[in-house]
Amino acid sequence: MILKHVYLYLNLDEYPDELTTAFGFRTRYLCNFLERRLNPLHYSAAGFSKICVQGTRTPTEACPVVPELAVAPTVPFDQPRYDTLRPGEHHEFFIAMMLEGLEKCARHHRIPLAELKEAVEEFRRGGYKNEWVHQKKLLRSVGLEASLLCRLDTERFVLTLRLDRKGERVFEREILETKPDELIFAYRFKEVVLEGNTVVVKNKFGKPTYELDLASLS
């Protein structure tokens, strides 16, 4: 079974919905970063495809395989400290929980621990930023290079459309903003295409998410 997903969340029975929901949104930027480094490895795990690190008041050493084909190491959640953190101050708090959970998981199951820890260090070196290019495409008939740029942080996901002509920036705009969760944003864009004189960003169902009439750039 290929290991594909990493989660950091709170015990749903111990904490109120408003806390667990906000925590889950805020941790996706780190988890998504690790997943994008994990997926090219095609790592074969024994009976699970997800690592779900759970914050709790009562962590144990156990790391069972639970339904949904996941392993679930538990780690302490320091709620008083968490409550003092403002947006942009959560990075090392989340990293500490994640690393403790991965270390515990590795004591019970074979996982690519070294690669995941290196991904965490890369995340640190990059200033805790999760940014990537979803697509870069040459629109030859109009002499434009179109790029779809993604940015994911603790508070939001942003998709930016950028157009360049012969190395010169002719257009750049944030065209989509959502809560920071792939379930909300991932289906909203797939590719950028040229239809007549209009640049269209299409979703995974082939419907337009954003349209730009190139005549407006003149």
N, C-alpha and C positions, 0 to 999 in steps of 0.2 A: 504494500500500500504506500502511495507516494505522500510524503509529508508536505502539506501545502500551506497550512494556516497557523497563525499564532494570535492568541487573544490574551488580553489583560483586563480582567473585570472583577466586580465585587460579588460576594455571596448575596444572592437575591433574597434569601430568607432572613438575613441579619440586618440589612440596611434598607431604608425607604427607597421607593421607586425613583424619586427625583434625584437622589444621590447616585444610585446605580446607573441610571440612564445617562446623566451628565458625565460620570466617570468613564463609561463605555465609549461615549463620543470622543472624549479628550484623549484616550489612549490609542485610538486608531492610527494616528500619524506615526507612532513608533511601531506598532504592529504591522502596518502596511509596509513600512520601510523594510522590516525584517523579512516579510513575506516575499517582497520583490527580490531580495538577495537569496532567499531560500529556494524559490521556484526553479531557477536554472539548474540547481543541483540534482533535481529529480531523485531526491533521497528516499530510499525504500525503508519504511518503518514497519515494525511488527504489530499490525493490528490497529493502527490509528493514523489519521491524516491531519490531526490538529493537536496543538499544545495550547491548553487553556489555563493560564495562570490565574488563580483565584485569590483575591484579597479577602481576608477573614479575621475575626477576633480570635479564632481558635485553630491555628494551622497545625497540621500533623505531618509526620514524616512520610506517610503513605502517598503514593502517586498512582492512583488506580486508572485503568481504562474504563471510561464511562460511556453511556449511550452517545450516539452521534459520532462514534469512532474517534474519541478524543482522550488524551491523558490530561489529568487535572491536578497539578501540584498546587498546594495551598501555601500562602505566604501571609505574614502579618500586614494588616492595613492600619497605618497610624492616622486615624481620622482627625485628631486635634491638629496635627501638623498640616495635613492636607487642607484643612479648612482655612489655614492662614495663607495659602499660596494663591497668588493672583495669576491671570493668564500670562503665559510666558515663563512662569517660575516652576513648572511641573516637571521639567525634563529629567533631572536626576532622581526625583522622587519616583517617577515611573520606571526609569532604568534600573534603580535598585530593586524594586519589586520584580521586574522582569528577570534580571540576572539571578536573583535568589530562586525564582521558580524554575528557570532553565537548569541551574545547578542541581536542584532537587530532582528534577525530571531525569537528568542524566545519571543519577545514582540508581535509578530503577529501570530505565529504558535506554536503548541505543538511539541517540539523536546526534545531529551534527553540531555538537556544542561549540567546538572551536570556530566553526564558520559563523554561527549565530553570535558568538561573542565578538568576533572580528567585525561583523555587521554593526553591532552596537558601538564599537570604537569608531567605525567609519561615520556613523550617525553623529557621534560626539565631535569628531574632527570637522565635520561639515557644518557645525554650529546648530545642531539639532534641527536641520531643515530636511523636509521631505518634498523634493521637487523633481519632476521628471518630464521628459518629452514623450507625449503619447503618440504623436505622429508628426512627421516632417515630409512634405509632399511638394513636388515641383508642378506648378500649373503652367505648362509650357506655352499654351496658346496666348496667355496674357503676361508671360514673363515674370511670374511671381512664385516665390517659395512660401508655402503656407505651413505654419507650425501650430500644433495644439499643445499648450504647456500646462502642466498640472502642478498645483501647490496644495499641500495638505498640512494643517497644523492642528493645535489643540482645540481651536474654535471653529474652523471652517475649512471647506474645500473650495478652491477657485480654479476655474478653467479659463485660460487666456488664448485668444486667437491673435497670432502675429503674422504679418505679411511683409516680406522683404523683396526688393527688386534690385538686382545687381549690387547686393551688399548694403543697400540703403533701406532703413525701416520706413515703410509707408503706412502701416496701420498696426496698432496694438491696443487690445481692449479686453478687459475681463468680461466674458460673455455668460458665465454661469457661476453661481455661488450657492452652496448648500451646506447643511450640517456635515461634519467630518466623518462620514460613514459610507463605505462602498455600496451598501444596499440602497442608498439614496442617490449617489452620483454616478455609479459605474455604467448604468444603462443609458445615461443621458447623452453620451457622445460615443461615437465609434470612428468616424472619418470625416475629412474635409474634402469636398468635391467642388467642381466648377460646373454650373448649369447655366449656359448662355453667358451672360455677363455678371452672374451672381455667384459669390462664394457661399457655399452652404455647408454648415456643420450638421451632420446627421447623427441621430441616435442609433441604438442597436436594432431598432425596428425600421430603420430607413426613413424616419420622419425628421423634419428639420428642427434642430434646437436653436440655430441662429442662422440668419441670412444677411449678407452684405452685398449691396449693389455697388459694383466697382465704379460706376459713374459718380458715386458720392465722394470718391477719392480725388477726383479731378479739381 
